[in-house]
Amino acid sequence: MPAEELDPDDESATVASWEATGLTRTCSDPEADLQQGPGSAGSTVLDVRDGATLVGAAPSWLGARGVAETLRTVHHGNDVTRNLYATLGWAERAETHGVVLGRRRGAP
């Protein structure tokens, strides 16, 4: 299956696939995360049910839109996802110039 923008009718199946393959984390609601992409400037959700296919397809999809580099943030302890990326040739790198910070809307 090629990477295409997610059809809203497929959202439930996509979340179920993420959960079945261990790509979700307890600290993040996948349905809420899914709602943040579509409609945001420069953001979308790609519809690929197989994690390996998605990891391979996303850089191509982004490259076609002029994005030169693709980075991912993977939570500590999410070894399933780290191993998936490693088997597909992604390399972990130490970022000495900063850290990844996040804040949910509505958080104090």
C-alpha positions in Angstrom: 0.0 0.0 0.0 1.5 3.4 -1.0 1.5 6.3 1.5 -1.6 8.4 1.1 -3.2 10.9 3.3 -5.5 9.2 5.8 -9.2 9.1 4.9 -11.2 10.1 8.0 -13.3 6.9 7.6 -10.2 4.8 8.2 -9.2 6.4 11.5 -10.5 3.6 13.8 -8.8 0.9 11.8 -5.6 2.9 11.8 -5.6 3.3 15.6 -6.4 -0.4 16.0 -3.4 -1.2 13.8 -1.1 1.0 15.8 -2.2 -0.6 19.0 -1.9 -4.2 17.6 1.7 -3.5 16.5 2.9 -1.8 19.7 3.3 1.6 18.1 1.3 3.4 20.8 2.3 4.6 24.3 0.3 4.9 27.4 1.3 8.5 27.8 -0.3 9.5 24.5 -3.9 9.0 23.3 -3.5 7.8 19.7 -7.0 9.1 18.7 -6.2 12.6 20.0 -2.8 12.5 18.3 -4.5 11.4 15.0 -6.8 14.5 15.2 -3.8 16.9 15.4 -2.4 16.2 11.9 -5.0 16.8 9.3 -5.9 20.4 8.7 -2.7 21.8 10.4 -0.3 23.8 8.2 2.4 21.5 6.8 0.9 18.4 8.6 -0.9 15.3 7.7 -1.4 11.7 8.7 -0.3 9.1 6.2 -2.4 6.0 5.9 -0.1 3.0 5.9 -1.1 0.1 8.2 2.3 -1.6 8.2 4.9 0.1 10.3 7.8 -0.9 8.1 6.0 0.4 5.0 5.2 3.7 6.8 8.8 4.2 7.9 10.0 3.7 4.3 7.2 5.7 2.7 7.2 8.8 4.9 10.7 10.1 3.8 9.7 9.6 0.1 6.4 11.4 0.6 8.1 14.2 2.5 11.0 14.4 -0.1 8.4 14.9 -2.9 7.3 18.0 -0.9 10.8 19.4 -0.6 11.7 18.2 2.9 15.4 17.4 3.1 15.6 15.5 6.4 13.3 13.3 8.4 13.6 13.0 12.1 11.6 10.9 14.6 11.2 11.1 18.3 10.8 7.7 20.0 10.0 7.5 23.7 12.4 5.8 26.0 11.4 2.2 26.6 9.7 1.9 23.2 12.0 -0.8 22.0 9.6 -2.2 19.5 9.6 1.1 17.5 13.4 1.7 18.0 14.1 -1.8 16.7 11.8 -1.3 13.7 13.6 1.9 12.7 17.0 0.2 13.2 16.1 -2.7 10.9 15.1 -0.2 8.3 18.5 1.7 8.4 17.6 4.6 10.7 20.4 5.6 13.0 20.1 6.9 16.5 22.1 10.0 17.0 23.0 12.0 20.1 21.7 15.5 19.9 24.1 17.6 21.8 22.5 20.9 21.0 19.2 20.3 22.8 16.5 18.1 24.0 12.9 17.3 22.7 10.4 19.2 24.8 6.6 18.9 24.5 3.5 20.3 26.1 -0.1 19.4 25.4 -2.7 22.1 24.8 -4.6 22.9 28.0 -1.8 21.6 30.2 -1.0 23.9 33.2 
